[in-house]
Structure formats: structure tokens, C-alpha cells
Amino acid sequence: RVDGEPSTFVAFATRDHAASDPAEVQRVDAAGGRVRCGSGGEMRVAVNTPAGKWQVAVARALGGSEWRGGGISDAADVTTLRLDESHTFLVLASDGVWGVLDQLAEGSAARSR
């Protein structure tokens, strides 16, 4: 809640497909890939390509078919939502946006527009 503004509730309809997500680790392992702890303590998917060895932070990447051998999927995760008059706005954003913005700040910014 921000002073002077109505209460805003922020809810995520999908989950982050990071290499640290237990469901994604299981999916990558089942696809023949490996998830390991990389530099800085961050979980990474190990991918070998003709261009070299990579440690990738995502377990899914649209257009990332060259990483398929490492267990990275290019299959989209789709969610259907029911909206009604109680919903005042909807924010569609990628994990790159949510990785750096605070949920409350994003809700406040959307409400002010």
C-alpha cells in the first residue's frame, strides 16, 4: 500500500522458469540436461554447443532451440485468466522485468497511469 492510493493486490499467474525452480530442475534432468551451482551461487543449466560451453540461468527460452540438448525448453507456459470489473488493470511482463522491479512499485506505477 502506498500512502494516498487505494490498496493494490498483485498476483502472479505464472511461475518463474529459473534454473533454481525445483520443477524446472526435474524437467531439465528428465530431458538429459544438468543443473549445477554456477559462479556467485546461482543455479545454472549447463549447455554444450558448437560455440562453446554455457551456464544458462533460464530453464526455458523462446527461440532457444540451440540449447535444447542441455534440457532447455522452447515450449511456452500458457495460463488463462478470468477477469471481471473488479480487476482494474493487467500487467504482462517477462521474467526480465520482474527480475528487477518490486511488485508493489509495479502495481503503483500501473495504477498511476
N, C-alpha and C positions, 0 to 999 in steps of 0.2 A: 504494500500500500504506500502510495506517495501522498504527502500532505496536499489537501485541496482537490484530490481526484477520487472518483469512486473506486471501490475495491475492484481489482482486476485479478482474475484467476487465470493462470497459464497452465495449459496441459499439453503434453506431447502425445501425439497419436502414433508415433513410431519409436523405435529404439535406435540407439547409435550402433552402427555396424563396425565398431572399432575392433582391432585385433585383441583387445583386452576383454571383450564381451564373452562370457563363458559359452553361450550358444554358438557364437561365431568361431570360437576356438574348436569346438566339437565338429562344426561343419567343415572347417578347413582341414582338420585332421582326417575326417572321413573322406575328403576329396584327395588325400595323399599329400597335403601340404604340411608345413610345420610352423607353429607359432612359438617364438622364443622371446626372452627378455633382451631388448636391444640397449644401445647406449642411453644413459640417463634413466634407466629403469623402466622405460616404456616398452610395452609388448609390441612386437613386430612380426609380420608374416615374411618368412624367408622365401625369396623368389630367385631362381636362376634363369636368366635369359641369355640369348646370344650377345647382348650388350653388356652383360656382367651380372654380378650378384647384387640383389637389392634387399633391403629390410623395409617393408611397407607397413605403414600404420593402419591402413584400412583393410578390411576383410572382403569388401565389395567395392567395385569401381566400375561405373558405367563407361564402356569403351575400353576397359582394362583387359581385353581378351588375351593380350600377350602375357599376362600374369596368371592365366588360368592354370598352368602347370604347377603353380605354387599353392593352389587351392583358393585363389581369389575369384569370386564370382562376379559376373557382369549382369546377373539377374536382379531386376528391380524388386524392392519390397513395397507392395501397394497396400494402402489402407483406405477404407471407405468410412466416411463420417456422415452422421445425420446432423444437420444444422437447423436451427429454428430461430424465432425472433429474439430469443434470449442471448444469442451469440451476436456480439457487436462487431467483431472483426475476426479475420483468419489470417495467420501469418504462415506463408510457405517458405521454408528456408532449408538449405542444405546443412550438413554437419559442419562445413567450413564456417558458416555463420554462427551456429550455436556453439561452436568451439571457442568463440571469443566474446560473445555477448551474454550478459547476465539476463536471465529470464524476466526478471522484474523490469529491467531497463528496456527490454524489447517490448514488453506489454505496455509500458508507459509511453514509449515512442509511438507505437501504433495507435494508442488511444488519442494522442495529441494531434494526429493527422486528420 
